[in-house]
Amino acid sequence: MEIANRIIVDEKIRFGKPVIKGTRVPVDLVIGKLAGGLSYEEVRAEYEITKEDILAALDYAAKHLSDEEVRAVA
């Protein structure tokens, strides 16, 4: 099932984690690689995905985080 542009979930692929459509590349892996310092081009080449796929993963993560509620505890 497509849950966002270029992002799908299927319980038969990566245990239902969000992945790039048409691949088995999890969104969190893409975000983690970028956070770890890899460039778009390095991630694109390593996982054979497009720049648009990377941007879709970033967009999905940003929207998902914007819904997160964080409460400070004293």
N, C-alpha and C positions, 0 to 999 in steps of 0.2 A: 504494500500500500504506500503510495506517495504521500508523505506528510508535509513536505515543503518542496519548493522548486529543486529538482535534481536529488532530493533526499528521500530514501524509502526505508521502510521497516518490513521485515519478513522474518518470522520466527525460525525459518529454515536457514537464514543467512546471519551468521554472527550472533546467534541466540536472540534475534530480534532487536539488536542495537541499530541505531540509525546509520546507514551507509550511503555512499555515493551511488546513485542509480546506475545499474549496469555493471557494478563492481562488487567486491567484497571489502572495500576500503571503508572502515568506520570513520564517522565524522570526528570522533574524539581523537583518533590517531592523527588525522590531518591537522587539527588544532594543536595537538601536542607537539608535532614536528615543527610547526611554525613557531610555537612558543619556545621551542628548544633552539631556535636560531636558524633553521633551514630556510632557504628562500623559496618563493613560489615555484621558481623553475626547478629547484632541487626536489621539492615534493612532487611536482608534476611529473618529472622524469622518473623518480623512484617508484611511483605508484601508478604510472601510466594514466593519469587523470588530466583534465584540462584546467586552465586557469578559471574558467567559469564554474567548474566543480568545486574548486578551492573557495571561490567567492561565495558559492551557495552554502558550503559548510560553515564559513564564517558568519554568514547571514543567519543561518539556522541557530548557531550557537548564541549569537547576540540576542536574537528574539527569545530563545529559551531562557537565557539569563535575565532578560528584562522582566520576565514573569516571576522570577525567584524573589521570595520575601526573606530578608535577613533581619533578625531581631538581636539587638545587643542585650547581653546579660551582664548584670553587675557583679 
